[in-house]
């Protein structure tokens, strides 16, 4: 039987969450050996596009599948668009949109329309699915007298399936101290004085205090208030950056940290905060999660479509403190992780993003007293939180693996495309291989910056 032709549009070469997700989807479909897969690589905001390395055999599978100057003369049986819904296109006999979904509680009308263009929509969490399928807009018609009347409703009427973002359990795993990369082991040991460090992993995007999506400024403030002036203090390591890993970006991150620190009296003894700025491979991230001084992962995030770093940390057995809302709740069992109370509040004006984060939407704001208690409890009860983290690790390593995601993805795709016949002839726009500074020549909407 002839293999079905699959064309996937995604930011494959980018150093981004969407890039990670897209590469996982490619590997999963490639592993099934059912499809002939071609890739269209597109930009993802300002994130660097140099993730894939030619000397890496796994990366080479992706690079070899990216379309170059050859003409695609056959309509894809399946077209998969891994972006945000207002950018979805339809080139195949059957069209699948894959998106991380939303960090808030509602999607825009443009997202509804984008989802309805596709035959199937796939999201990584129940939070994302609910935020897409539960939103309903009134369709209004203008009347001659200037008034409006409702003539219908706009909602997503296509099937929305949940397929989690699987983590490679052969990379993200518990290590003994002598198995950790010596460079990372020694660097942390040399720089970090404390024996107990909280770790945050995530991008620091736009917005003032309390307004950036990961709420890093508030994390710093609450951490300082919890442990200031104590005789024995933990550290906070921030693995963060803006859109790039440049020196300018690093200095801007340091400025933001100092801005929060300056809110406190000069005679206070503040706990140390360390910035880890720059790119790490997956294996290096696993070394970081396993470092003996890093005792707990923490995130005050306002919302996640999924929350890949939190899952990675759980696969290693690192205790976790996180907001009690959005995508990561799928895999953070409240019996084994410290989930922070809070409330849904309207997003600030600075976070509004046309067609992406709408003014009417809400996101999660942690309760600071809940956060103080959780940080203090983790610091004082490291053995107890570690035991619970090990239970979470065992559970998640059974379910949220890359292999299990591969199996589920292929089941879902097979179920929805089994009706397709063989390929038919159709001339599509000529596609060229995408270089570092060369955009794809296919006519696609301009990408917006996504974090």
N, C-alpha and C positions, 0 to 999 in steps of 0.2 A: 504494500500500500504506500502511495506517495505521501511523504511527510507534509503536514500543513505548514504553510508559510506564515511566520509571525514577524511582524514589524513592531518594535518597541521604541517609543520616544521617551527619553528620560535624560537627566544630567549624569550620565554614567561616569564621566571623568572628574566630576566635582568632589571636593572635600566637604560634603554636607550630609545631613540626615537623609535627604531624598536620594543622594548618590548612593549611600549605604543600602537603602531600601531597594533601589533600582537594581543594583548589582546582585542583591540576594534573589530578586525575582528572576533575573536572567539565569543565575546559576541553577535555580530550582527547575526552570523550564528546560534548560540545557541538559540537566541530569536525566530527565525523563526520556530523552532521545526520540521524542515523538515529533519534534518540530524542526523545521529549517528556520533559524532565527537570524534576523537582521536588525541592526540597532541604529537609531538616529540619536546622536549625542547633542544635547542642547545646554545652554548656559543655565546656571542657577544663581541669580543675583550677582554679587561680587565675589562669591567664593572661588578660591583657586581651582583650576581645572587640571591639576597635575597628579591626581591620586594614583592613576594606573601606571605601573612600571613594566616596561617591555621585558625585563629579565625575570619577571615573576610569572610562572606558568599559568597560574589561575587568572591573573590580570590579562595575560595574553589572549585567553579565550574571549574576553570582552573586546579587546582591541581588534582582534581579527574579525569580529562580527560587526564592527562599526562600518557603515556604508562609506565607500570611497567614490571614485568617479564613475563606477559602473552604473548603468541605468537599471532601475527596478521596473521591469516591464510587466510584472504580474501583480494584480491586486492581492494584498495580503488576505489570507483567510481570516487571520486575527490581527487586529491592531490594538496595541496596549499603550495607553498614554499615562505616564507616571509623573504627574504634575499636580497643579491645583485646578479645580473644576472649571474655572472661567477660562482656562487655557486649553481645555480638552478639544481635540479634533477627531474626525472620523474618516479614516482612510481604508478600513477593512470591510470585509463582508460582515464580520462581527467585531464590535468595538467595545473595549474594556477600559474604563477609567480607574486608575489606582491613585488614591490620595491619602496622605496622612490624616486628612480630615481637619478638625477644628480644635483650637485651644480654648474657645469660648463656648457659649451654649446655643449659638444660632448662626446660620449661614446666610449669605446675601442672596438676592434674587438671581444674580449672575451665576452663583454656584448651583442654584436649583436648575437653571436653564442648562448649564454645562453638564450636570449629571444626567439630565433628561435627554441629552444628545447621544449618550452612550447606551449600549445594550445591557451592560452590567457595570456596577460600581463596586470596587473593593476597598475597604478601609481596614486599619489594623486593630481597632478597639471597639468595644461596645459603646463607649462614650462618643466616638466619632460617628458611629452609625445612628445613634439616637439624635445627635445634633443635626444630622442630615435628614432623616426620615420624619422627624417630629415638627419640622418647621413648615408653617403654612402661611402664605400671603394671600390677601384678597386681591382679586382682579377687579379693577374699577373702570367704569366707563363714564366719560363726561357727558352730561345732559345739556340740552339747549339753554336751560336756565342757569347754567354755571355750576350746578350741583353735580355730585357724583353718585353713582349707584353700583353696588356689587353685582358683577356678572359671572363670577366664578371664583375658583381658588387655584393658586399656583403652589404646587408641592412636588417633591421628587416622586415620580411614579415608576421608576425603574428599580429592579432588584438591587439591594445593597447587601453584600456579603462581608462578614468579618473574617479576615485572615491575619493573624498576628505576625509581627516581624520576628522571625526566628533568629536565635543567636547561635553562633557556631560554638558548640560545647567543647570542641577540640582546642579552641583558642582561649575562650573564657572559662577558666577552671581554677580551682584552688591549687596553690603552689606551696611547697615548702620553701623556707628562706633560702636554702642553697640552690633553688631552682629559679629564683628571681634574677633577672639581668643585673649583673654587678654594677653596671654604670648607673642604672636607675636606683638600685639599692643604696649605693654609696652616695649618690647625689642628695637623695632625701635625707639620709643619715647625717650628712655633713651640714646641710643647710637648716634642717628642721631640728630645733633644740629639744622640743617636747617629745614625750613618749606616746602621747595620745593626740591624734590629729583627725579632725573632721575633714571630709573631702566633698567639694562641690564640682560637678562637671557640667558645662553648658555654655552657650554663647551669651554674651552680654550685649543686648541689642538696645535700640533707642528707647528714650523715656527717662524722665526724672526719677527721683527717689520713689520707690513703690510702683513705678509705672513700666519698668522693663519687664518683659514677659516672665523671666525666671525669678524676678524679685530679688536680685542679688544684693542691691543696696540694703534692703531690709534684713536679709540674712546676715550681712556684716554687722548691722546695728544691733540686732537681737543677740548675736553671738557675743559681741563686746559687752552688752548689758548683762548677759548671763554670767560671764566669767571675769569681768573687770575687778581688780583689787583683791583677787583671791591669791593665797599663797602658792597654790598649785593650779596651773592653768593649762588647758589644752590649746592646740593650734587650729587654725582654719587654713586649708590649702584650697585655693581657687584655681581649678584647671579651666581657664576661660580666655576668651578673646572676643574681638569684634568680628568684622567680616573677613579680616586677613590676619596674618601672623607677622606683620611688619613691625619695625621699631616704633613707628608713629602710633600704631595700634596699641602696642604694649605700654607706651607712655600714657596714652589716653586711659587705659584700664587702671594704671597706677594712680592717675589723677582722681578717678572716680572712687577708688578705695580710700585715698587720703581725705577726700571730701567728706566721707562718712566719719572717718576717725576724728576729724577736726570738730565734730559736733560734741565731743566729750571734753571735760576739763583737762587741762594740761597736767595736773598733778595726779591724775588717775593712772593706775598701772593697767594698761590695756593688754589683752592677750594678743599674741602674734598672729599676723595674717601673711600668708605666703602666696605669691602669684606664680603659677606654672603656665607660662605663655608659649605657645608653639605647637607644632604638630607631632603627634605620637601615633605609631602604628597600632593596630589592634593588639598585637602581642605586647607592646610596650604599655598599653592601657591596662592589660591584664596584670602585668608586673606591678603597675601602680596600685590597682585594686588590692593586690596581695601584699603590699609593703607592710611589714609588722608595725610601723608607726601609724598607719592609717587604720583607724578603728571603726569609722562609721561614715556612710554616705549621707549627705543631707541636701534637700531641695525644697525651697519655698515656692516652687513654680505656681504661676497663676493658672496654668492649664497645659496639658500635653495631648497631642493626637495619639501618642503611644508612650514615648519616654524610654528610648533604647538604652541610654547609659544606666538608668535605674535597673533595667532587666539584666544588663551585663554584670553590674555589681552584685545582683542577687544570685547569679549563676556561680559566682566566686565564693559566696558565703559572707559577704560584707554586710553588716547591719545597716539598715536604711531608715532614715527619717524623711518623710515626704508629705506634701499636701494630700488631704483625704478627698481628692476629686480629680476626675478626668481619666485619660487613657491608661495610666500606669496602675490604676486600681484593679484592672483585670488580673495583674500578676503579683500585686503586693497584698498578700493575705494580712488583714489587720491583726491577726493573732501572732504574726511573726515579724511585722514591721511596725514602726512607730508612725502612725498617720495623724497628721495635725488637723485639729478642728479649725473651722473658719466659716466664711459665708460667701455667697455669690453677690458681687457688686458690679455695678455698671462700669464698663471699661473707661479709662480716662481718655480725654480728647487726644492726648499725644499718642495713644495706642491705636487710634482709628486708622484703618488702612483700606483704601477704596476697594470694594468688592471682596475684601478678605476678612477684615475685622470691622464689623458694622457698629455704628454708634449705639444702637439699641441693645447690643449683646452684653452679656455679663461674663465675668471670670471669677476665679476663686481667690480670696484674700485670706491668708492664714490668720488665726487668732494668736496674738503675740504671747499671751500667757500660756497657751498650749505649747507654743514653740519653746519658751523658756523651760518649761517642765520637761519636755522631751530631750532637749540638749543636756540639761543637768542630769536627768535620769541615765542617759546613755553614758555620760562621763563617769558617773558613780557606780554603774552596774554593767561594766563591759563584759563580764563573763556571761551574765544572763542574756544580754542582747545578742551576744555571739552565738549562744546555743540556739536561740530562736532563728537567727539568720541561717544557721546550718539546716534547720528544718525547711525553711523557705527555699534554700538552695536545692535540697533534695527534691522538693515538689516541682520547682521550676525546671530543673534539669530533665525531668520526665516529660514535660509538656512543651515548653517554649524553645525547642531546639530548631536549628536550621533544617534538619531532616524531617521533623514533624511539620514544619511550615511547608516544605517541599511537597510532602504527601498531600496536605490539605489543599494547597494551591492547585495541584494537578487534578485532584478530585473535583474541585469547584469548576475549573476550566473545562474539564471533560464533560461535566454535567450540562454546561451551558452551550458548548459548541459541537456536540455530537451530531447535530443535524447538518453540519457543513459538508459540502461536496468538495471535489478537488478544486485547484486554483483556476481562475479565468484570466484571460489576457486583458491588461489595462495599462496604458502608459501613464506612469506617475511622474511628477517632477524629477529631474535628474538630481541625484544626491551626491554630495562630495564629502570626503573624509573631513571631519572637523579637527582643525588644529588648535593650538593654544589661543590664537587670536582670530581665528577664522570661524565666523558663525555658519550654521548649516544653511545650505542654499535652498532647502525646501521652504515654501512660503508658510511660516508659522507666526502666530501672534508673538509680540515682543514679550519676553519673560520679565516678570517683576521680581524684585528682591524678596526672597523667602528665608526665614530663619526658623 
